[in-house]
Amino acid sequence: MITFASHFRGKGMKKENIEQLRYDQMHEDAAGNPVYAGEGFSMIFGSNILYHADIHLGTPYQCNDSRLFIVTSGEMDITVNLLDHHFRPGTVGYFGKGCNIQVNAVTADFAIHVLLFEQDYLVDSSLYKTYYGKDTGLVMTLEADKAQIVEDMFSLLWNIVQTGVYSKDVVVSLAVSMMHYFDTIRHRQLEHEKKNTSRREELFKEFVILVNAHSGRERGLSFYAGKLCITEKHLCLTVKSASNKTPGEWIDRATVANAKVLLRRSDLQIGQIADRMNFPRSSAFSKYFKRHTGMSPQEYREQES
């Protein structure tokens, strides 16, 4: 797989308060590939998203918006909420507010259609409570005929916004139609998976969701076992059996990713980050971070800057 890192930055971006990727950070790349910035939403059409935001390989980010996408060419290895995925043509998905993502590798021919929305853009849609505003990530690969339908829906919206004659209702209606289409396909997949999924696998998925939601402050096994209404021993046996990793390894992975986001994309002092992540002292945070990354928080920040 051919990999590369992006060095493009959004226009006028400031570091403070940018722990997260936002829809308004999208911008045209050096080659002028298709990007459309509307009121409350942005759209990338058939281009590599690494060119359109401050995204670098191997660096974790957190979404502060909602985004729908379909891969049209190339491949990408990406981690979404601790779980690894391989994107290829026909892969579609939804990332909600709070999703943690990390691009690990990408081919030079990678291209994608993406719709990005500010926090309250889709608040009136019927799927809002199901997806939007939650630490939710949906990734699935469609069969060729279904993928073509999604591509056609993106093309329709792209052609409409290019005319400049549209309203928010038009954009929301088409976006929500895509969400419903994704949701319908996913529910059919879930019905099939449920018949073939053990209680162990279900418990593991619930654990990963909890870790993504709470690892910014909670690192104790007792917290997660309590949330799942099981013993710590049961949690350890279940997670280890389902993933070949201990609960502690999953928690550490998420904690380090959260710390990297704060170190790279905010001006918070080390002590402030330690406090925000519920470490008793900045020295404890620094020791923890170095144990898992091989460098101190300050060294990581300087390296990334």
N, C-alpha and C positions, 0 to 999 in steps of 0.2 A: 504494500500500500504506500502510495506517495504521500508524504506529509509535509506540511509547511505551517508557519505561524504568520498571523496577520499583524501588521504594524500600523494599520490605519486607525485614526481616532476620530470620534465625532467632533463636529465643529462647535466651538464654544463650550466644550465640556469642562466642568470644574470638578475637582476631586472630592471636595467636602460633600457629605451626604449622598455620595454615589457608591453605596455598597452594592447596588443592584442594577441590573440592566433594565432600561426603560424604553418604552416605545419611541420616545422623542429623541433617543440617541441614534436612531437610524439615519444614515446619510449616504450620499452617493459615493461610490468608490472611485479610485483614480481613473478607471476606464469609463466612468459614467454609466455604469450598468443600472438597470431599471429600479428606481425607488420612488415611491409616492408618499408624501407626508401630508395627511389631511388634518382636520380639526379633531383631535382625540384619537387618531389612529394613523398607522403607517403601513405601507405595503411594499414588499420586495417580490419581484416577479422574475423567476428563472435565473437567479444569480446566487453567488456564494455568500451566505450571511456573514462569514468572517470578515468580509470586506466592509460591512455596513455597521459595525459596532466595535467597541473596544474588547474584542474577544481574542484570546490567545490560547494556544494548545496547552493542555495540562493545568489550566488555571480554573478554579471553581468560581461560578457566578450564581447570583440569585435573581430570579425573575421578579420584577415589580409590576408586571402587567399580565395581560392574557394574550396568548398567541396560538394561532392555528397554522398548520403547515402541511405540505406534501413535498417529498423529495422527487425531483424530476430526472436527475442524472447523478452519476457518481456514487460514492459511498462515504460513510462517516462512522467512526466509533465514538460513542458518547455515553456519559454516565448521567442518568436522570434520577434524582432522589436516591442515590447510592446504588441503583441497579444499572448494569451495563446493557447497552443496546447497540445493534448494528443497523444503521440507516442505509437503505438502498432504494432505487426507484420504486415508487408505490408505497413507501412508508409514510404514514400520516400520523398526526398527533395533535395534542392540545397540552400546552403548559399553562398552568394557572399561577396566580400570584403566590410567591413563596417557594416555587420549584427551584431546587438546586441543580445546576447543570454544569458539566465539564466536558469540553470537546477534547478527545484524546488523540484522534488521528483522522485525516480526511484526504481524499484524492483530489487531484488538481481539477478534475472535471465536475466536482460536486456542484449541484445547483438545486435551488429550492424555491417554492412559492411560500410566502409567509404573510400573515395578517397579524398586526400587533395593535392592541387596544389599551388605552389608559384605564385607570383603576375602575371608573364607574361607567364606562361606555356601554357595557352590556347589562347593566343592572336590572333593566326591565324585562330581560328575556326569561323565558320559562325554565331555561337550564341554569340560570344564575346560581341557585342554591345547590345544584348538583356539582357544578364545576368551578365557576368563577369565584375568586376570592379565597380559595382553599389551597393547601399545599398538595395540589393534584397534578399528576402527570399521566397522560394517556399516550401510549405509543403502540401502533399496530401496523402491519404490512398488508395491503389490500391486494386482491386479485386484480389482474390487468383491467378488466371491464369496469370494476368499481373505482379503481384509481383514475381511469379516464374520466369518469363522471366528476370526481373531485377536481381534476385539472380543468375541466370545462367550467366548473363553478368559479374557480379562481380567475380563469380567463374572462368570464363574463364580468366579474366585478372590476378587474383591471381595465377592461375596455370602457366600462361606464365611468370610472373615476378619471380616466384620461380625457374625457370630453369636458370635465369640469361641471357638468350638469347632473347633479345628484344631491340627495339629502342624507342626513344621518339615518333616517328610516330605511333608505335603500341599502346602505352599508350594513346596518344591523340585521336587516331581514335576510340578506344573503349570508352573512356570517353565522347567524343562528340556524339557517337552513343547513349549512355545512356541519354545525355542531350536532344537530339532530340526526344527520346522516351518519356521522361518526358514532353517535350514541346508539343508534339502531343496530349498526353492525357490531359494536362492542357488546351489546346485550346478548346478541345471538352467540357471540364467541363465549361469553361468560356462562351461558346456559350449557354449552358443550363442555367448558372447562370444569364447571361445578360437578358434573357427573364423574370426572376423572381426577378431581383434586381431593387430597386427603385433608383431614383436620390439621395435621402437622403443617402442611403447606399453607393452609388458610391462616393459621396462627403466626407463621413466619411473616406472611404478607402484612398482617395487622401490626406486628412488631416493627417492621421496617417503616410503615406509615407513622407510627408513634415516634420513632427515632428521628425521622425527618422533621417532625413537628416540634420536638422538645429538646433535641440535642444541643441547642444553643445555650441551655442552662442546666439540663438534667443529664447526669452521667452515671447514676447509680442503678444497679440492676433491680433494686427493690422498687424503684419508681415505676419501671416498665412492667415488672411482674404484677404490681398492684393494679396498674391500668388494665392489664389483661386478665386479672382475677385468677392468677396461677401462682405457684411457688417459684422462687428463684431457681431451684433445681430443675423444675419442669421447663422453665424458660430456657435454661442452658442446654438441656438435652434436646429440646425441640429445635432451637435455632441451629445448633451444631449439626444435627441430623439433616436438616433441610438445606443447609448452605455450606457445610464444612468450615464454618467460621463461628466463633463464639459470639454471644451477645456483646461482650466487651469490645471485640474487634469492630463490630458494626458501629457501636456508639463512638469509639475512638475515630473511626473513619469520618463520620459525620461531624464530630466536634472539630477535627482538624480542618475540614472543608469550610466550616463556618468561620473559624479563626482566620483562615487565609483570605476569605472574602473581606472581612473587617480590616485586616492588615493591608491588603492591597487597594481597597476601594474606599477607604475612609481616612480621615486625619485624626482619628481617636488615638489618644496616648495608649501605650501598652497597659498601664494600670486601669484605664477606662475600659479597655477591651476585656481585661481580666474580670473586672467588676460586672460588666454586662453579661459575661458568660458564666457568672456565678462561681468563679474561683476565689478562694479565701484571700489570696494575696497575689500580686503581680509576679512574684518569684515562683509561686506554684504554677501559674499559667506558663511562664517561660520554660520551666523545667519540663512540664508536660509537652509543650509544643516541640522542644528540642528532642525529647525522647522519641517522638513520632516522626519527625522530619529531618533530624540531623543538623538543624540550625536553629538559632534563637529567633524569636519573633522579629527583632530588629534586623537581623541578618536577612531574613526572608523579605521583609519590607524593602530593604535597600536593594536586594537582588531584583525584585519585581519592578521597582521604580526605574 
